[in-house]
Amino acid sequence: QVQVVESGGGLVQPGGSLRLSCAASGSIFSIAAMGWYRQAPGKQRELVAIISGSGSAYYADFVKGRFTISRDNAKNTVSLQMNSLNPEDTAVYYCLTRNIYSNEYWGQGTQVTVSS
């Protein structure tokens, strides 16, 4: 049984910041990568940022310079610091955990709403 639990979403004004956190637990075996995706209403789920066990990170162009992903390998956690948020960032954010066998585990999602 694997559990992936996100936290930290909410309502924020344009230009504000939020920090999302995700913890993975259970029979995951070795985690290869952890990351964040998002899905806005009427749109497909898209990659936001992903980080490997060595700390190598990839960011989607639309968040470069605004979002920072970090990971604690010992605790199987990943965080996403989101700054300079704008209404286009409004979406449900999902945490992904992928192990060395390419098995993927998703969280239930956390809502981020950017609005004045």
Protein Blocks (a to p, Z undefined) as FASTA:
>chain_A
ZZdddehiacddehiacddddddedjebjafbdcdddddehiacddfbdcdfkopacddf
klgokaccdddfklopacdddehiafklgccdddddddfkopacddebjaddddZZ
